[in-house]
Amino acid sequence: MKLIQLPTQAFEQRIKQELEENPALDNGKEDDNEDEFQNDEYDDDSYDDDTINTDDINIDEYLSDDEIPNYRLQANNYSADDEDKSMPYAAGITFTQHLTNQLNTFRLNDQEYLIAEFLVGSINGNGYIRREISDIVDDLAFTQGVYTTDEEVLKVLNVVQTLEPTGVGARSLQECLLLQLKQKPKEKAVETAISIIDEAFDQFAKKHYKKLLKKFNISEDDLKDVILEIEKLNPKPGGGYAGNNRITEHVVPDFSIKIIDGKLELTLNGRNAPELHISNEYNNMLKGYKEAKNKTKSQKDAVQFIKQKLDAAKWFIDAIKQRQQTLFVTMSAIMYYQEAFLLSGDEMDLRPMILKDVADEINMDISTVSRVANSKYVDTPYGTKLIKEFFSESMKNDKGEDVSTREIKKILENVVNAEDKKKPLTDEKLAKLLKEKGYPIARRTIAKYREQLDIPVARLRKKI
């Protein structure tokens, strides 16, 4: 069950760990540094006369001339992408270090530099300082032994706010936008944008455009230019820092679905079918033990150790085989259940499907299906998708048919995209429109789906 739950990359790490811990397992790759096994280690003459009954160990069960595991020969879903591939990562510096390095370009005395360093350390990942100046003054005194005033900290903060990326060190979204606008060329739209953000930020945020037109005595075209300038700004200047050392996560699809001659074909990523077999050295040890006429105590102890490791190796190889079969059977059921969608790529063709539907189809437990769907991806003709995206609840349409909630969300998204942005539709009107299309949904359900789709309320979707 634990192996089934692992996505491909974590599965590869688990295999690597097992290979390191169990010398009886071999992945078929030569290791030049590995010492050659010496049978002499087990030839202890001091136990020559001590013969031992070995009826409890059936050596033939552990001996095999098969260099390639049986499950590798039977698998019909092996692909050739299991070769070792590594991608080097460029070493980078943290966002905080990036800002600290810039402080060296300013003329600051020792105390000002310590304050600047502390301020930089208080900047979060989005580029903001979310603390009161008075709290920073207190912390400087208690933790750094730097006694200063609000005025001096604000003076140093003005220096920090000139660092790149522009807008960093702001204490609010309003201040962040103003810092960026003041760095732009002094054009009419920029000057007006500065005035609006500085004097009427709440009205702008709530899109009270009529009040802004009257207050600043500007035309609709002027306001459109202002909005365009503000939309170019970055509300999270720290989030766009490209020099940080976050490790880029690469999605490795666990499955691949292709359309061949109008039919779906499923393959399991070849990395899920490692070439594991019993180590030749361990086979040779057992053969030597079987052929020996007089079994010494040291040989008996060695064989007991080998037996334990071989049992673990056989169990692990069998567990991999079961993992392959379970993954393939489960994903096959999901694929055929959503065949219409996978052939068309249209989310409107997604059938409502829950874990129980798949579990009943393949006669497995719901928890097993959940483990297969958890954190795994499938490469489709329409992009790489998380398997969980194929699951959705059902609702009844006006004809009494079960339809996927994903289908309803897609229709809702299309309706919002097609609305008149000067008069965006309220949740009540959206519910009425969907009811006319055959989907009787309550207003509160519309609000729930809208939030899940990251669609703001009607007032915030308004444009001039």
C-alpha positions, 0 to 999 in steps of 0.5 A: 500500500505504501509503494502504491501511494508513492509517485514515480520520483518518490518511488525511485528514491524508495528503490534506491534506499532498498538497494542500499539496505539490502545487498541481496537486491541488484539492479543490474548496474555494475559497481567498479568499487564493489569488492569481489565476493570471496568464498574463503571468508566462510571456510572456517576450519575450526568448525569442520567437525561440526555438521549442522542439520539444514533441512529447514532451509530449502536452497532451491527456493532461492536459487534462480538462473533468471537474470531478468525478473519475471514481471519485467518480461510480462509487463505490456506497459514498459516504455524506454524512458527509465534511463537515468536522467539528471538535471543540474540546478544552478546555485542561487542566492536567497531573496534576503541575500539579494537585497542585503548585497545591494545595501553595500552600494549605499553610504550608511554608518554602522548603526544605519547598516544594522537597521537596514539589515534588520529591515531586509530580514523583516521582508517576507517572500512577497516583498512586504514588511508587515510590522509596525515601526514601533515594534521594529524599534523595540526588537532592534533594542532587545535583540540587536542592542541597537537603540534608535527612534521611529524617525531613524528607522523610517529614514533607513526604510526609505533607503531599503525601499529603493532596492530592486525589485521596485516596490520591495519593503512596502508596508501595504499594497497601496505603498507598494503601488505608489513606490512602483508608480513613482519610478515610472516616467512622469506622464499624465496617466502615471501622475493621475494614477499616483494621485488616485492611489494616494488619495482614493485607494479604497474607491479605486479598489472597490471600482467606484469609477463614477466617484473617481471620474467626478473627484479627479475631473477626468474622462473615461479614456483617462481613467482607462489609461490609469487602470492600464498603468496600474495593471502593469504593476507587480502587487507581489514584488518579492514573488517574482524574484528569479534569483532565489534558490527554490528548487524547481519541481519537475512533474514526472507523469506516472502514466501516458495516454495516447490516441491511436487510430481513434482508440485510447492506449495507456502505458505506465511510466517505465521508471515504475518497472525497475530491473531488479533481481537477486544478486549473483554473488548471493546466488553463488554463495547458496550454490556453494553451500548446497554443494558443500558436503560438510556444512560448517557453523560459519556457513550456516550463520551466513546462509541464515543471514542470506535467507533473511535478505533474500526473503526481503528482496523477494517480497520487495520485487513482488510488491513492485509487481503488485504496484504495477498491476494495481496502478495499471488496472486502476488507471485503465478503469479511470481512462475508460470511465472518462473515455469521451473526455480523453478523446475530445479534450472538452471538459463538458464531456467529463462524467461525474466520478467518485472513488467508489465508482472506480473501486466497484469497477475493479473490485478494490477498496476505495482507499487503494484507488485513493492511493493511486490517485494521490499526487500522481499525474498522467500525460494526455494529448491535452497536457499533463493532468493530476489524476484527481482532476478526473474525479468530480461529484454529480448534480441533477440537471432539469432532465434528471440526468447526472452531470459533473460539477466540473461541467457546471463550473465550466459553463459558469466560467464561460458565462462569466467570460462572455458577460458585459464587463460594464455590467457584470452579472451578480450571483443571483443572475448567474443562477438564473442563467444557468437554470435557463440552460438546464442546471437548476443551482442555488445562488449560494452554490454559484457563489461556492463554485465562483470562489473555487474558480477564483472568480471575484464578485460582480463589483470587482469584475466591473470594467469601464 
